[in-house]
């Protein structure tokens, strides 16, 4: 299968669109690749050692390609062969990370913790990414300061001095995934015991812990309320296989629920999407689970779910909110969907209204009255997950849908058009 390669500039595919002829049920089998949200912090964590690390199950998406280039600014060499990425930290340097790359991806902030741990200093531009809200990094900064770091924010950069960093206890104001992962990576090289409380519990954090353990870190508790870390002097290289992507799995599951059909999602870990599956069973979807496969069968139009709200794991994830909103827009009945994590995560709504959806926004809440049909239209992706949601809407809609700005979708979905064609969708990419 051909997999798109990225040259990291975005310029080669900004003039593309995704073209869909909708109205077909989805039938067949599709596989899930490794998790973007697990891969990115693990790539950052590689700089905690000065040896080679081999990461398996690499996904050909633009976010990982961008992280490779950001690591290149630190003089980390990378060699990609199929699904294996080998990173060599033997010539690692503590270089300034400029805004040229960090402004494109929020995950660049993951490097702050490992850089402070390795070098006791770091200069990094404020991170960027999808425009789904302010997404402040205050929790990161406050947490590192509580461990003794001095951080000055000036001219769009964080100037960080970690000479006085020491192990200690940190209680997060909010269970931030990024702050939890950054602290984990910093504390593994701090002498003494660190205790992290009110931490995030996402599966990606558990995967990061497994990776750090394989490098020689003494860390435990990920997935629970408290993570305990006993610092070591040095970490070493390793081979590591990254977990499957629960958001990609959830996207395919919601696509079938929206369009109807009978599909097998291969490589999906059901317990990572328990809340989603519970909602869908409530909506009369037929769901069968066997090891790492999820089968979903949907015949008739589904009833609406009365109330949904996004919350930290294990509750319903914000990264599936746009896709779930599309499903609810064609269900029978009314749904109230509340977004609790990002204030600008409803960018998909005006585009869905173009397609015939009946949605009213009031602050962080969407009031959805289901319609029987959506209609094809020219629509614009505003962020990664909104783009995925628009693909689902296009698959459901009568007629032709053209989705602009597919570069957002390429940030987290590898060759999504081919995957959906395996399920019988009529979808392709076109150049303008």
Secondary structure, DSSP 8 states (H G I E B T S, - for coil): -------SSSTTTTTEEEEEE----EEEEEE--B-HHHHHHHHHHGGGSSSEEEEES----HHHHHHHHHHHHTT-EEEEETTEEEEE-TT-----B-HHHHTT-GGGGHHHHHHHHHHSEEEEE------SS----HHHHHHHHHTT-EEEEETTEEEEE-TT----EEE-SS--HHHHHHHHHHHTTSSSEEEEES----HHHHHHHHHHHHTT-EEE-TTSSEEEEE--S-----EEE--B-HHHHHHHHHHHHHH-EEEEEET--GGGGHHHHHHHHHTT-EEEEETTEEEEEE-S--B--SEEE--STTS--GGGHHHHHHHHHTSBSEEEEE--S-TT--TTHHHHHHTT-EEEEETTEEEEE--S--B--EEE--SHHHHHHHHHHHHHSBSEEEEE-TTTGGGT-SSHHHHHHTTT-EEEEEE-
